[in-house]
Amino acid sequence: MFLGFFAWYRGLAIGPMAQVSQIQLVQPVMSICWAALFLREQITLPTILGGSTVIASAGIAVRTRLGRTHKP
């Protein structure tokens, strides 16, 4: 989880908080990936599907927010 916060703080540094706050939703997925890489945790198909759903949802939320802020 420690490494996931680097992405969170980087996101806050490069954009407005309202737009990048959805990035925090991806942090648990990153934690699972790091655990698999460093601790050799096994990632199952349900974990992959759940993580993909979280990432897709966060991406949709960010795009929706960006679309609202750029409309006149």
Backbone as numpy.savetxt, mean C-alpha at the origin, in Angstrom:
# Nx Ny Nz CAx CAy CAz Cx Cy Cz
7.33 -4.76 9.48 6.50 -3.57 9.48 7.37 -2.32 9.48
8.53 -2.44 10.11 9.45 -1.30 10.16 9.78 -0.80 8.77
10.10 -1.72 7.87 10.47 -1.34 6.50 9.28 -0.75 5.74
8.07 -1.21 6.04 6.89 -0.68 5.37 6.66 0.79 5.66
7.10 1.25 6.81 6.91 2.65 7.16 7.79 3.58 6.33
8.87 3.07 5.77 9.68 3.90 4.87 8.84 4.35 3.67
8.06 3.43 3.11 7.19 3.79 1.98 6.14 4.81 2.42
5.60 4.63 3.62 4.58 5.54 4.15 5.14 6.96 4.28
6.28 7.11 4.90 6.87 8.44 5.09 7.35 9.03 3.77
7.79 8.20 2.87 8.18 8.70 1.54 6.95 9.23 0.81
5.86 8.50 0.91 4.61 8.97 0.28 4.15 10.29 0.85
4.26 10.46 2.15 3.88 11.72 2.78 4.78 12.86 2.33
6.04 12.54 2.07 7.00 13.57 1.65 6.74 14.05 0.23
6.20 13.19 -0.63 6.06 13.57 -2.04 4.68 14.06 -2.42
3.71 13.98 -1.54 2.36 14.40 -1.94 1.52 14.85 -0.77
0.39 15.46 -1.09 -0.53 15.89 -0.03 -1.06 14.69 0.75
-1.25 14.89 2.04 -1.65 13.79 2.92 -2.95 13.14 2.48
-3.91 13.92 2.03 -5.21 13.35 1.62 -5.05 12.39 0.45
-4.09 12.64 -0.41 -3.91 11.79 -1.59 -3.07 10.57 -1.30
-2.07 10.69 -0.46 -1.18 9.56 -0.23 -1.54 8.74 1.00
-2.54 9.16 1.74 -2.89 8.41 2.96 -3.34 6.99 2.66
-3.87 6.75 1.47 -4.29 5.41 1.10 -3.12 4.45 0.93
-1.94 4.99 0.77 -0.75 4.15 0.62 -0.52 3.32 1.88
-0.95 3.83 3.02 -0.76 3.11 4.28 -1.46 1.75 4.25
-2.50 1.62 3.43 -3.20 0.34 3.32 -2.31 -0.76 2.75
-1.29 -0.38 2.02 -0.39 -1.35 1.39 0.68 -1.83 2.38
0.88 -1.13 3.47 1.93 -1.46 4.43 1.84 -2.87 4.97
0.65 -3.39 5.36 0.60 -4.78 5.83 1.00 -5.80 4.75
0.68 -5.50 3.51 1.06 -6.39 2.40 2.58 -6.40 2.27
3.19 -5.24 2.40 4.65 -5.17 2.34 5.27 -5.95 3.49
4.65 -5.91 4.66 5.15 -6.67 5.82 5.14 -8.16 5.54
4.09 -8.65 4.89 4.01 -10.07 4.54 5.11 -10.43 3.54
5.34 -9.56 2.58 6.38 -9.83 1.59 7.77 -9.86 2.24
8.04 -8.91 3.14 9.33 -8.91 3.83 9.48 -10.15 4.70
8.40 -10.58 5.36 8.47 -11.78 6.20 8.78 -13.00 5.34
8.21 -13.06 4.15 8.50 -14.18 3.26 9.96 -14.15 2.80
10.44 -12.96 2.52 11.80 -12.82 2.02 12.84 -13.11 3.10
12.68 -12.50 4.26 13.71 -12.60 5.30 13.50 -13.75 6.28
12.26 -14.08 6.56 11.97 -15.11 7.57 11.51 -16.43 6.96
11.44 -16.45 5.64 11.03 -17.64 4.89 9.61 -18.09 5.27
8.76 -17.11 5.55 7.35 -17.41 5.79 6.72 -17.88 4.49
5.81 -18.80 4.57 5.16 -19.32 3.38 3.96 -18.45 3.02
3.90 -18.06 1.76 2.79 -17.26 1.27 1.86 -18.19 0.50
0.59 -18.23 0.91 -0.38 -19.11 0.29 -1.20 -18.33 -0.74
-1.96 -19.06 -1.53 -2.80 -18.44 -2.55 -3.80 -17.45 -1.95
-4.49 -17.79 -0.85 -5.39 -16.79 -0.25 -4.67 -15.51 0.19
-3.43 -15.65 0.65 -2.66 -14.47 1.04 -2.35 -13.61 -0.18
-1.99 -14.24 -1.27 -1.69 -13.51 -2.51 -2.95 -12.82 -3.02
-4.07 -13.52 -3.02 -5.33 -12.92 -3.49 -5.75 -11.76 -2.59
-5.63 -11.94 -1.28 -5.98 -10.86 -0.35 -5.07 -9.65 -0.51
-3.79 -9.90 -0.62 -2.84 -8.80 -0.82 -3.08 -8.06 -2.12
-3.37 -8.80 -3.17 -3.68 -8.17 -4.47 -4.93 -7.32 -4.38
-5.92 -7.79 -3.65 -7.15 -7.03 -3.48 -6.89 -5.74 -2.72
-6.07 -5.81 -1.67 -5.74 -4.61 -0.90 -5.00 -3.60 -1.77
-4.01 -4.06 -2.53 -3.24 -3.16 -3.39 -4.12 -2.54 -4.46
-4.98 -3.34 -5.08 -5.88 -2.81 -6.11 -6.85 -1.79 -5.52
-7.38 -2.08 -4.35 -8.31 -1.15 -3.71 -7.63 0.17 -3.36
-6.42 0.09 -2.84 -5.67 1.31 -2.52 -5.38 2.11 -3.78
-5.02 1.42 -4.86 -4.78 2.10 -6.13 -6.01 2.79 -6.67
-7.14 2.13 -6.58 -8.40 2.73 -7.03 -8.74 3.96 -6.18
-8.54 3.85 -4.87 -8.84 4.97 -3.98 -7.95 6.17 -4.29
-6.67 5.93 -4.55 -5.76 7.03 -4.87 -6.15 7.67 -6.19
-6.47 6.87 -7.19 -6.87 7.42 -8.50 -8.17 8.21 -8.39
-9.09 7.73 -7.57 -10.35 8.44 -7.38 -10.11 9.78 -6.73
-9.26 9.82 -5.72 -8.94 11.09 -5.07 -8.25 12.04 -6.02
-7.33 11.53 -6.81 -6.61 12.38 -7.77 -7.58 12.94 -8.81
-8.52 12.12 -9.25 -9.50 12.57 -10.24 -10.40 13.67 -9.70
-10.76 13.61 -8.44 -11.60 14.63 -7.82 -10.88 15.94 -7.65
-9.59 15.91 -7.35 -8.86 17.15 -7.09 -8.50 17.89 -8.38
-8.48 17.22 -9.52 -8.09 17.87 -10.76 -9.29 18.37 -11.58
-10.49 18.06 -11.17 -11.65 18.53 -11.90 -11.99 19.96 -11.49
-12.42 20.79 -12.44 -12.76 22.19 -12.11 -14.02 22.31 -11.30
